[in-house]
Amino acid sequence: MSKREHEEEKAGSQHPDREGRVFAIKVIIKSQLINREYLKMQMVNEIRIQRSLRLCGNTIKLFKIYESERYLNLLLEFQEGGTLGDVLENPTRLSEEDARIIIAQILLSLDFMN
């Protein structure tokens, strides 16, 4: 795999700003959305939902969107340890306390949405 292909396949990375705060960048390759209406709608919905949850304390914040000819870059709050999906895909069992915290955060987020 070439360096360019590798860069295009990466899902995102973390980047500190001048003050030392760390952000995540989610990189979406626009050409992968061509002729895939479902993926386009999923991306639009993700951005809409992220914006509506900006005041919720239990979700990752979307700070900015940068768009170029080839990429859509979402500047997000960095989450140490990855996403909830990463945690759930990990074959290691969660402790009861960790599961309780995750469920509480999901329920608080759902309550915020209503």
KOLMIZA-239417 format. One line per 4 residues: number of its first residue (from 1); for each residue x, y, z of C-alpha. Coordinates in steps of 0.05 Angstrom, whole numbers, plus 5000, padded with zeros to 4 digits. Layout:
N
NUM	X Y Z ~ ...
//
This chain:
114
1	5000 5000 5000 ~ 5028 5068 4981 ~ 5036 5125 5031 ~ 4979 5162 4997
5	4932 5102 5000 ~ 4949 5093 5074 ~ 4935 5166 5089 ~ 4868 5162 5053
9	4847 5099 5091 ~ 4862 5125 5161 ~ 4799 5142 5200 ~ 4829 5200 5238
13	4884 5220 5285 ~ 4897 5264 5345 ~ 4928 5334 5341 ~ 4946 5382 5397
17	4934 5457 5388 ~ 4980 5513 5412 ~ 4952 5508 5483 ~ 4965 5433 5487
21	4892 5413 5480 ~ 4884 5349 5439 ~ 4833 5342 5384 ~ 4813 5285 5338
25	4805 5293 5263 ~ 4756 5247 5228 ~ 4774 5245 5154 ~ 4720 5228 5104
29	4742 5216 5033 ~ 4689 5249 4990 ~ 4699 5203 4931 ~ 4675 5145 4974
33	4608 5181 4981 ~ 4595 5188 4907 ~ 4535 5146 4885 ~ 4524 5123 4956
37	4463 5162 4979 ~ 4458 5122 5044 ~ 4529 5141 5064 ~ 4517 5214 5046
41	4453 5216 5088 ~ 4489 5181 5145 ~ 4544 5234 5144 ~ 4494 5291 5142
45	4455 5260 5200 ~ 4519 5250 5240 ~ 4538 5323 5232 ~ 4466 5346 5248
49	4463 5303 5311 ~ 4533 5325 5334 ~ 4513 5398 5327 ~ 4447 5387 5365
53	4485 5353 5423 ~ 4538 5407 5431 ~ 4513 5424 5501 ~ 4507 5351 5524
57	4563 5332 5573 ~ 4564 5259 5552 ~ 4579 5263 5478 ~ 4641 5279 5437
61	4639 5352 5414 ~ 4643 5371 5341 ~ 4682 5437 5338 ~ 4691 5451 5265
65	4684 5422 5195 ~ 4737 5434 5142 ~ 4722 5416 5071 ~ 4770 5410 5013
69	4760 5385 4942 ~ 4776 5313 4964 ~ 4762 5310 5038 ~ 4713 5327 5092
73	4750 5336 5159 ~ 4712 5337 5225 ~ 4749 5369 5283 ~ 4725 5332 5345
77	4739 5328 5418 ~ 4791 5274 5431 ~ 4767 5214 5471 ~ 4821 5176 5507
81	4812 5101 5496 ~ 4773 5107 5431 ~ 4698 5107 5418 ~ 4643 5067 5450
85	4644 5024 5388 ~ 4717 5009 5400 ~ 4702 4989 5472 ~ 4644 4944 5452
89	4684 4910 5396 ~ 4740 4893 5444 ~ 4734 4820 5465 ~ 4756 4838 5536
93	4698 4837 5584 ~ 4677 4903 5617 ~ 4676 4907 5692 ~ 4607 4917 5723
97	4628 4988 5744 ~ 4650 5006 5673 ~ 4586 4978 5644 ~ 4545 5018 5695
101	4582 5083 5676 ~ 4572 5071 5601 ~ 4498 5056 5609 ~ 4488 5117 5653
105	4523 5162 5602 ~ 4480 5133 5545 ~ 4416 5144 5586 ~ 4436 5215 5604
109	4450 5229 5530 ~ 4382 5201 5509 ~ 4349 5242 5563 ~ 4384 5304 5536
113	4359 5289 5466 ~ 4287 5288 5490
//
